[in-house]
């Protein structure tokens, strides 16, 4: 329990809580482990729990009418999800899957409602919901581009903003992403994504460093998009 309490203090929504409040919150959570590629929930299961990734990584995806999977986002340790359905009672048209062996903490609808009575939690939650709205707008903007090159550039730029860490060689995206995962975020085929990435590497805009994408200058990614 103490281990979960220390971990949850690092989660943004709970960071403002006092020690006594944090101890009470930690007791509300239960823990479950998932294997790689195991589904955590589908649309019909939403509205039951809020989830926090303790270890590992999950992807949020949905199947398009053409049968292709598109990845909406990834969540890593410290990220939480499922809270929107607990607030408005609507289901989320998405499936959440463990990308690697993953440990999840989850809290029931009833206990989540008790959390919402805390103004500090409410404030942080509102800020996060605003951020997720902005992320959704970015996702929509990616899909409005007609060319594969533009879609990959837009996805990489967004990942730089969300998961990027500046180094002396450029901005490193702190996610282990395969070409397939990147293609599913951009809504194109893996083969097309690989071709576009090869071109960006030849232009020295993108490099791969220890399994991570390294962007020499994120602004170079978006310059061609201004003329789309």
N, C-alpha and C positions, 0 to 999 in steps of 0.2 A: 504493500500500500504506500509506504514511504517513497519507494522507487517511482510509482506513478505520480505521486504528489510532486516530486522534484521535476519530473518530466513535464507535467501539465503546466507548471509555472513558466515553462519556456514557450508555451502556446499563446499566441497573441491575445486571444479572447479572454484568457484567464490571468494574464500577467499583472493586471491592476489589483487583483484580489489580495486581501490581508491574509496572514498565515492561517488564522482560524477559519476564514472563508474557504481557503484553498484546501484545507484538510477535509472540510465538509464536502466540497465538490469532488475530490478524489475518491471518496467513498461511493459516489453515485455511479462510477464507471466500472464496466466489466471488460474483460480482455479476451480476444480470440486471435488465433493465428491462421493464416491462409497460405496455401501453397502457390507456387508460380502458376499463373493462368487460371487460378480459381476465382470464380465470380463472387464478389462480396454482396452486391445486390443488383437487381434489375428494376425496371420502372415500377412494377407492381409492388415492390417491397419498400418503396420510399414512403416517408411519412411516419416511420416507426422509431427510428433512432437518429442521433447525430453521431458521426464517426470522427475519430482522430487517429491519424497515422502515427503510431509509436515507432515502428521500424519498417523499412522497406519503401516500396513505391507502388502507387496504383494509377491506373489510367481511367478516365471518364470518356466513354465513347458512345456512339449511336450508329445504327445502320441506316443508310440513306435509301430512298426508294429504288435506286439502281442496284441495291445489294452490297454496295461498298461500305466498309466501316470507316468512319471519320473520328479521329481523336479530338475531343474538345479541350482536354487539359490533363495534366498530371498532378498528383498530390504526393508529396514526400513527407518524411518525418517532421512533425510539428504542424502539418496542415490539417484542416478539418473540413468536413463536407456533410451534406444531408440536412443542414439546419434550415434551409429555405422551405423545404416541404413541411417541416415541423411548424413553421410560422404561418404559412398560408393554406396548408392542408392539401395542396396540389401535388400530383406526382411529377417526377422529373423524367423526361423522355431520354433516358440514358442508362447505360450499364457501367458499373464500376468493377474493375478486374485487377487482381494483384499482378503486377508486372514481374516481381521477384517475390521470394518468400517474405511475407508481410505480417506484422503484428498490429492489430487494430484495437483501440479502446472505443467503447460505445456507451451511449447514455440514452435512456428511454425518453419518450415524448413527455411523460409526466415530470421527470426530473429536469428536463430541459425547460419546461414551463416555469419551474421554480427558479432556475437560473435567470430567466428573463426578468424576474422581480428585482434583480440587482442592477442599479443604474450604471455601474461601471462596466458590467458585461454588455448591457444594451448599447452603450456608446461605441465600444470596440466592435460589436457585431454590426452596427450600422456602417461603420467605416469599411469593414470587410465586404459587406454587401455592395457598397458603392464601387469598390475595387473590382468585384466580380462582374458588375454591370459593364464596367469599362473593358474588362477582358472579353466579355461577350461581344461588344461592339467591334473589338479587334478581330475576333473570329469571323464575324459577318463581313468585315472589310476584306479579309483574306479571300473569302469565297467569291467576292465580286470581281476579282481580277480574272481575266480570261486566259492569260498566258501562264504556263507552269513556272517559268522563270520568276515572274512577279509574285506568284503565290509562295514559292520557297523563300524568296527574299523577305517577304512580309512576315512569314512565320519565324524565320531566324532573327529578324529585328525584334519581334515581340518577345522571343525567348531571351534575347540579350537584355531587354528591359526588365523581365521578370526573374530570370535566373542567372544573369550575367555577373561576372566578377572581373574587374579590370586587372590586367597584368601588363608587364612591360612589352608584351608582344601583341596586345590587343585585348578584346573582351572574350573571356572563356565562359561558355554556357555550361553551368554546373548540373547537367543532366546527361546520363549515358543514353543517347538516342540512336537507334538504328535507322537505316535509310527507310525501312518500312514504316516505322513510327512517324518519321518526319513526313513521309508521303501521305500518311493517313491524316495528319494534322492539316496538310495543304489540300487534301482532296484530289490527289493525283495518283498515278500508278507508281510503284516502287522503281520500276525501270526509268521512268521519266525523272523522278527525283534524283536518282543516281546520275543520270546524264547532266542535269542542271548543276548538281553539286560538283561534278567533275569540271564543268565550265567555270564555276566560281573559284575552284581551287587553282585552275590554270591562270585565272586573273589575279590570283593572290588575295582575293577577298575573304576566302574561307580556307582554313587548314584544319587538320585533325591532330589533336594532341592528347595522347593517353586515353583515347576513346571519347574525348570531348571535342565539340566543334569550337574552334577558335576563330573569331571574327577580327580581322585586322583593324577595321574601322566600321562600326555599325552604320554610320551615316552613308557609307558607300553602298550599303544594301538598299537604302530607300531612295537614293538619288534617281535611279531609272524609273521608280514608281511614280514620280511626279509627272511623268509624261504618259502614264497609262491611260 
